[in-house]
Amino acid sequence: MAQREWIGHLRRPGEGRPVCVAQNVSEPDNSRLAVHAELRGRVTVKGSGRTKGSCSTSNSQCPTHAFVAVIIPAYNAEQFIERTLASVINQTYRNIEIIVVDDGSIDETASIVRRLSNDDPRIKLLQQKNSGVASARNTGIRASKGIYIAPIDADDLWHPTKLEKQLRVFAAAGNDVGLVYTLYRTIDADDKAIITPKRMHPHGWVFMQHLGQNFIGHGSSAMFRRDVLLEMGGYSSRLRENGAEGCEDFFLQLSIASKYRFDVVKEHLVGYRRTPGAMSQDFVRMLISRRMVLESLFARCSEMVSPILSDVMFRNDVEIARLGLKRRRFAAVGMNFARVLWRSPSQFAKVVGATLAIFRRKAKQGTKLEREGRSSGIGKPFWDYAVDELFDRGENTDYRALLNNLAAMDSKLGPCGGYLAQHPERGTFAMPQEGSGSDSPFLLRGLE
């Protein structure tokens, strides 16, 4: 595969922000961005019967006909990879490539994928030494040709209409929409839905709201424009390098939200699996990973964002302490306490006080919130639910008020690019360098 090099920053007609464009060194081609910009044109063709925002069925690059790359990072995924691939193969939208990146598995993952690829030529297997989920996804993206990128973890499930419905939303969207997500249900090892999250589902400018709630919640729901993903430099491998793998999806989603609008398909089209031993089940590790992402943003955020981000970091630190102590993860709690103390002694005192207060209440708040997030139909197979069944945007009153306030901030800051005071080079965010004794950032490596 030809290497990519960054050839500078272009501006789309009528837009103020620069866009990084990558091209192949051996076969120069920046047509993907041009094609996408053309497709996003909001015109009505006289006499054609097409409405504003639609595109001709003869155009193979139209969002409703475009080539989609499905990227599946897999590490020792033999238990679920066949079910995951079946849910991708059975998509009603057929114009896809399916790239599975075996990240150094020592089980039968690769053998299963090879067998399935014999029956479906859209499946391609890539193998690499174990380098983490971010590296595996970036490997798949580099090898892909899709105009749109749709990642899915190797144990999750997609409803058959997921890709089709997301592409319809992209077809009606403008140039400033970089990501379309769907709702999800949490499933167990037997594909039974155990939780249907009760959350608000924002669209438009959502950076502040995503900071406050992480409403997407995982990596198998979003579909990205390829040019936007390349602009952001792909997934960050720095979290793994600093011992905090887990929130690579959240990191990328926030980086996109700082410059692009989101849209949503308000249907439960993803089965997000939680099983013992899965990375997402190590909640303390995930919270520490999230803490590192928030620190990176704090070094770059504007004055209006800073107070909100400080509050989000405070709540995250309290939750690390609460869960870590409850699960006897004393080393992790101690390291995070030391981190908070080094950065802000006053914040450290607040975190300790809030943690003690929670334990005095015997963590009733955490139990209540988890119970409120559960559906009334626990145990029903994921496939047996209608996509809009149990749809509920309910949140507790206080939390809904907070999110409404964040939405108001989004409406002010988003259109003028007011989230970050300093944008890193090449469209990437910077992470604080661990063990350096300073806050000097280093850049995340992009897709090179």
C-alpha positions, -999 to 999 in steps of 0.1 A, spaced: 0 0 0 12 35 -9 23 56 20 4 87 29 19 121 34 3 153 46 1 179 18 -11 208 38 -44 225 47 -71 232 22 -103 252 28 -136 241 14 -156 268 -5 -176 289 19 -160 273 50 -136 290 74 -118 261 89 -88 243 73 -90 207 64 -59 184 64 -58 164 32 -38 132 28 -28 117 -5 -10 86 -17 26 94 -25 28 69 -54 -6 76 -68 -16 112 -59 -53 115 -54 -72 139 -31 -105 132 -50 -122 117 -20 -125 150 -3 -136 167 -35 -162 140 -41 -176 143 -6 -178 181 -8 -197 178 -41 -221 152 -27 -228 174 3 -241 201 -20 -276 211 -10 -293 216 -43 -326 206 -59 -323 194 -95 -350 209 -115 -373 183 -131 -353 154 -116 -377 146 -88 -349 147 -64 -353 167 -32 -329 189 -15 -300 169 -1 -306 137 -22 -283 123 -48 -287 104 -80 -289 67 -78 -265 65 -108 -238 81 -87 -218 53 -72 -202 78 -47 -235 90 -33 -237 85 5 -266 61 -1 -244 42 -26 -209 49 -13 -182 23 -5 -181 17 33 -151 2 51 -160 -18 82 -130 -21 105 -128 -49 131 -99 -50 155 -97 -85 170 -76 -99 199 -83 -135 211 -119 -130 198 -127 -166 189 -158 -167 211 -177 -139 194 -160 -130 161 -182 -153 140 -213 -137 154 -200 -102 149 -190 -110 113 -224 -125 107 -241 -93 118 -219 -73 94 -223 -97 65 -261 -95 68 -263 -57 65 -289 -46 41 -264 -22 27 -241 -44 6 -214 -21 -8 -189 -27 19 -154 -40 26 -149 -59 59 -113 -56 72 -105 -77 103 -72 -68 119 -59 -97 141 -39 -79 168 -15 -108 177 -42 -133 188 -30 -167 201 -64 -184 197 -84 -194 166 -95 -159 157 -75 -158 124 -87 -193 114 -123 -184 118 -119 -152 98 -101 -171 70 -129 -197 68 -156 -170 66 -137 -151 40 -138 -181 17 -176 -176 15 -176 -138 14 -148 -121 -7 -156 -88 11 -138 -101 42 -101 -93 44 -78 -105 72 -47 -85 82 -24 -97 110 1 -77 132 19 -82 164 -1 -72 195 -1 -34 195 -35 -24 209 -69 -15 197 -59 20 183 -30 5 162 -52 -23 149 -79 2 139 -54 25 122 -40 -5 103 -74 -14 90 -81 22 80 -48 25 61 -57 -7 41 -93 4 34 -108 22 4 -141 32 19 -154 68 17 -170 61 51 -155 42 80 -176 21 104 -156 4 132 -171 -24 153 -154 -43 181 -150 -81 176 -176 -90 201 -204 -66 193 -234 -69 170 -251 -47 144 -288 -47 135 -291 -54 97 -302 -19 88 -274 0 107 -252 11 79 -281 18 55 -297 42 80 -265 60 89 -258 66 52 -292 80 47 -285 105 75 -251 114 58 -269 119 25 -291 146 41 -263 162 61 -241 191 53 -203 195 50 -201 202 88 -214 167 98 -184 144 104 -200 116 124 -233 98 126 -240 75 156 -268 52 166 -283 40 200 -274 7 215 -283 -20 240 -258 -37 263 -258 -74 257 -244 -104 276 -225 -135 263 -257 -150 250 -267 -119 230 -294 -110 255 -301 -74 261 -295 -66 297 -294 -28 297 -311 -2 274 -294 31 285 -317 60 293 -298 89 279 -304 120 258 -292 117 222 -278 150 211 -270 161 175 -255 192 160 -226 208 180 -221 184 209 -186 188 223 -197 200 257 -225 175 260 -202 146 251 -178 158 277 -206 157 303 -221 123 294 -201 104 268 -235 97 252 -221 74 224 -205 52 250 -184 28 229 -167 23 196 -191 2 175 -219 28 169 -202 57 150 -197 60 113 -171 86 101 -163 104 70 -129 92 59 -115 127 52 -126 138 88 -109 107 103 -77 114 85 -78 150 95 -79 140 131 -49 117 127 -68 85 134 -70 68 168 -45 76 195 -20 49 205 -6 71 233 -32 59 258 -18 24 255 17 36 256 10 53 289 -7 23 304 -43 36 300 -58 19 270 -96 21 269 -109 55 259 -95 57 223 -130 60 210 -140 88 233 -108 107 225 -114 105 187 -151 114 191 -142 145 211 -116 156 186 -142 154 159 -168 171 180 -145 201 185 -146 209 147 -177 190 133 -213 185 140 -228 151 149 -260 135 137 -279 105 151 -301 76 141 -324 73 171 -328 36 170 -311 8 190 -289 -7 162 -259 -19 181 -255 -47 207 -226 -36 229 -213 -66 247 -201 -66 283 -186 -98 296 -163 -106 325 -127 -100 314 -135 -75 287 -115 -43 287 -147 -22 290 -156 -41 322 -124 -28 340 -142 3 350 -113 17 370 -90 14 341 -115 30 318 -119 59 342 -82 64 344 -80 63 306 -108 89 305 -88 111 330 -59 112 306 -81 123 277 -96 150 299 -61 162 309 -52 165 272 -82 186 265 -77 208 296 -43 219 282 -60 231 250 -94 243 260 -108 278 259 -116 299 290 -153 291 286 -148 254 285 -122 252 314 -147 254 343 -169 227 329 -140 205 321 -126 210 357 -160 198 370 -160 168 347 -125 158 358 -135 162 395 -165 139 390 -142 114 372 -117 114 400 -143 108 426 -156 79 406 -121 64 403 -117 66 441 -152 52 447 -149 22 424 -112 16 430 -116 14 468 -148 -7 464 -129 -32 442 -97 -30 462 -77 -14 434 -56 5 459 -26 11 437 -47 26 409 -65 49 434 -32 59 450 -16 68 417 -46 89 406 -47 107 440 -10 115 436 -17 128 401 -45 151 413 -25 163 443 4 172 420 -18 192 396 -41 208 422 -39 204 460 -73 222 464 -89 198 439 -73 169 458 -90 179 490 -124 182 473 -120 147 457 -111 131 490 -140 148 508 -165 138 481 -152 102 481 -156 99 519 -191 114 517 -201 88 491 -189 59 512 -208 74 542 -239 71 521 -229 35 512 -227 44 475 -265 45 472 -263 70 444 -242 47 421 -267 18 427 -297 40 419 -282 53 387 -274 18 375 -309 6 383 -325 35 365 -305 26 334 -319 -9 331 -348 -18 309 -379 -37 320 -372 -65 295 -339 -78 308 -330 -112 293 -347 -108 259 -324 -115 229 -311 -84 212 -326 -95 178 -361 -98 193 -364 -61 201 -378 -36 177 -352 -10 170 -373 17 188 -386 -5 216 -381 9 251 -369 42 236 -367 67 264 -348 99 266 -354 101 303 -327 113 327 -330 123 363 -340 159 365 -307 173 378 -287 156 352 -311 166 324 -307 203 335 -269 200 334 -270 186 298 -294 213 287 -270 239 300 -241 222 281 -263 221 250 -267 259 253 -230 263 255 -226 241 224 -249 263 204 -227 293 212 -192 278 210 -196 252 182 -204 275 152 -174 298 160 -149 270 169 -147 282 205 -140 250 222 -102 249 221 -79 279 225 -51 260 207 -54 234 180 -25 210 177 -8 207 144 -20 182 117 -54 181 133 -43 160 162 -47 165 200 -17 164 223 -13 142 254 7 152 285 39 133 285 40 109 314 71 110 337 84 142 322 79 164 353 62 190 331 31 196 311 50 197 278 27 179 253 38 157 225 18 152 194 -2 121 187 10 104 156 -15 106 127 -21 80 100 12 81 82 
